[in-house]
């Protein structure tokens, strides 16, 4: 049964390969090992999200009850300092909306981080990666409490073209840092 389900997941990729021919096969040979597995995970999340591409391309964590925005911000600051990620900006959207409307808003704030050396290497490798800069985490207040969202960085380090060394190692460090910020921020772990 499991093998049958895995084959069904690969069916769209196989159909795409058949329709696009040799170009697809050539491209597949340039991808990171395990790229198909990552694509399958994204496909599953896309289906689970009823076609919402943002669901498929992001990570999220429900913030543990009792963990405040201030706690999350302290965790972000601590980890970014420990891991040499530069805080490059904050976008306090709920405060801006409150100023514009005069009405209290649910909390919404974007936190931006960057490793300038890694960013330069990544953009030199693929200028399109500039659209993903800087790395962002967003804290969103929903009816059931606070949530943290960020881009699923496995797309860049596990699913795309093979990254040359030392870019691959540096990209993994950034990926691990953002994941750590997401995970520990949601738990309030200093």
Helices and strands as residue ranges (DSSP letters): H 2-20, H 22-28, H 35-48, H 53-56, E 58-62, H 69-82, E 86-91, H 93-101, E 108-114, H 116-125, G 127-132, E 135-142, E 145-151, H 154-154, I 155-159, H 167-187
